[in-house]
């Protein structure tokens, strides 16, 4: 598992942290749906259906790609077929939203009316407009284990840290209000670049991939913890 984590970390996160968002998959314009082949969102960038937000699992909820927009969706959300112009007008599996757009038909189950909760902000969309985003590891309370995720401080919500399981997920699984926290540096341990957020008895310990990335996160979190919402306010 350590070897897998290290490989994924090298392939998916280092370039993102240093050079900016590499996971931003260009979306087709609305008028291009069905006329041009989409660029598929990679399976390993999502942990939940990009339409209904239900988590994937190996048995009952498998990953599928919409042949019109390229989103990774579950079987229920892609149980539709439409003739696509770019594929010689052959029927292709598409998601519910593309089916409605391309055919003009309605379906019995419509989730568009649902109100977006505070966590229901897509990682890719939020990351494009972020103060800082990258992969980090959040350690558990005993400091031995933890989970790797995609962490974002959005420009339009700069006092909150959003945590996603993967960089293309359409819903964050949790958030941490940063205002009032203290940012603590920690000595390097076993080549791990550690730092903490602390407030009263609540302590979060993070592991960054590099020392430079750790410093960037400490600066961004300290700014948010102090209530600074714009970089120019630091002066």
Phi, psi and omega in degrees: 000321177299318179296318178298315180299317181295320180294314179297323181297316179295314187287324191252334191248329186294312179298323179297315183294322186272319188253359180103185187294118176260345187267004182282102181278120181297129181270149175289146172291155184304318183290349180267350181302127179085342181263335181227140181295133180280161170271119185289138169290132184290142182305321186283001178263358180225149174241359181216159178301132183282359176251303184266350176072012176283137181296146175279151168216168190287342189251301189262345183223089183270160180277138173224158177250133171287126183283355178263311183254342179088003180291153173270119186226163179278173182297320182295322182277354179237026182273049181219152178228138181220144175286124183252130186298321184291343180250036177067029180061028175275149178295134179228153178287129181225164177279169184300317183296317179291324177300313180297317182293316187282334183252337185080001179279156174255161177236159185294320183262113182238115183261005185292336183280354181293139177283135180285122177283175184297331181270351187271056175244124182298138183299317182295317180295314181294322182295326179298331182241054186244156171283326177196140176209143176184176173278137174221167172246131176256117184282154175282182189295330180274357175076008183261316180248184180167179182238141175270140180209184179252119188249135185221136166249106184287152176295322184274359176214062195285358180257010183230138174260121178261138182240120178248152176286332181210155189287355175242011178295149183263005179210133175283146180269345174195169176215156179233115173292122189273342186301128177092351179283156171256139178259123183246133172279148177229146180296149179298133183230116178054047179064018177258135183261100191255145169206165186227154165248130183223138175207116184056237180267358182271120180228130174244131179247127183244153174237122176263161182285329182222162177294323179296318179293322177301315181296322179296318180291319179298319179294315181295317180292321179296322178296315179293320181297332179273000179084015179276119184257348178226142182303325183291344181288345182299325181294000000 
